[in-house]
Amino acid sequence: MFAILDTSVLVSGLRSKRGASFQVIQAIRAGNLRVSVSVALVLEYESVLLRPGLVPSFTTEEIHQILDAVCLMAQHHKVFFAWRPFLKDPNDDLVLELAVAASASYIITHNISDFVGSDTLGVRAITPSIALKIIKP
């Protein structure tokens, strides 16, 4: 499976080891899920993860190490075509644009409603639990 990981899933997976988001991160680490990143998405990950108190179990240095690991495991894509404005939130547009540029079939997110219309561009927004069912039917 090839997908784009929305920031909400990364945050949830780092905040708790009990949920589907953590299992999605483990699937990436195990090579069962391939993801793609862009410079803009990594900068968003960093900006959100470094908010004080958001992921209290990790130091700033550890967050940078996690982001480095994500970048090592992910495919890197440049986005040459902007679809903006397409979605309600410009931060979501950058995720959708990456998905289209990378030819990813899925965006894994907790905010399915934020990606209404993405299917018209060939990208389906799914939750982490649905992603796990696709990875391990």
Buried (B, 14 or more C-beta within 10 A) or exposed (E): BBBBBBBBBBBBBBBEEEBBBBBBBBBBEEEEBBBBBBBBBBEBBBEBBBEEEEBEEBEEEEBBEBBEEBEEBBEEBEBEEEBEEBBEEEBBBBBBBBBBBBEBBBBBBBBBEBBEEBEEBEBBBBBBEBBBEBBEE
